[in-house]
Amino acid sequence: MVVLHHPPHICLGCDVAKDTIAVSCGGPATVIANRSRDIRRFLRNCEADLVICEPTGGDETVLIEECLRRGLAVHRADTRRLKAFIRSRGRVGKSDAIDAREMVAYGMERWASLSLWQAENPEEARLKALVRRRADLVAIRVAEQNRAMAPGGRELAVTFKAMLAAINRQIALLDKEIRMLMRSEAFAARASIAMAMTGIAETTAAALIATMPELGTLDRKKAAALAGLAPHPNESGNKIGYRRMRGGRPVMRTILFMPAMQAARGRGEFAAFYKRLVEAGKKPIVAIAAVMRKIVVTLNARFTEKVIQQS
């Protein structure tokens, strides 16, 4: 994780919308257009050395690119942490200008622990885009299949069949491109390690690598937490509730569910681990969650070993 090594002199808070950005250095906010030339013009006259923004479904991409082009440190804040920080300051009002100012306070107070945004590797960005698009098409396919089976679907069978055929063709094309990318020098080693595990085929390996490119650079606790698979306590007074998995990247649970189910069926290297947990009294779903966490931690360790061997 890359962080600042000295306190920022000026922090710039940016509340990003689709068409505009509210920017503040702690005082009244200025609104600029969310376009490259307008952002460049603003940054030319800005002496900030740390920029804070939130993820907004990709609307922040242009801002981040322009800031990196000028050599500015950028932190894309976790929305929940930022909101919790704002609430802790007693702020109850909500507007783009207020949020931009609060981001400045967040950056000035938390700068030492804020990870700085790093420009994405083009190949990793391409794999992520392909995997994301494939997941979207699979979701659309499931929706179409459900509609086809709903009452009245038989009368429209021709349209459903045509739509499903078109979706399947697109998924096949994406699979071909993903396969080629996974066999390239950038991903071949990691793909080979992941696919050596029972239940992880090429598509699942691609999804894992695209969703968590940090695997191989983290310790075991951080890997589990980033994957959204770390159990958190649920206790108060005499109450001791079930620990719950929160935060991280929840999509990892979807990706890892089927490989974990392989262990539940008695297959793969984690089958014995699953069996021990169930025999110890754990509920099957809790044991499956533990297997998912074990897969992530194991992959992270094996990727780390590969990096060390190559260095």
Helices and strands as residue ranges (DSSP letters): E 11-16, E 20-24, E 30-33, H 36-44, E 50-53, H 61-69, E 73-76, H 79-88, H 96-110, G 111-113, H 122-149, G 153-156, H 157-182, H 188-195, H 202-211, H 220-226, E 231-232, E 235-236, E 239-240, E 244-245, H 251-264, H 271-279, H 284-310
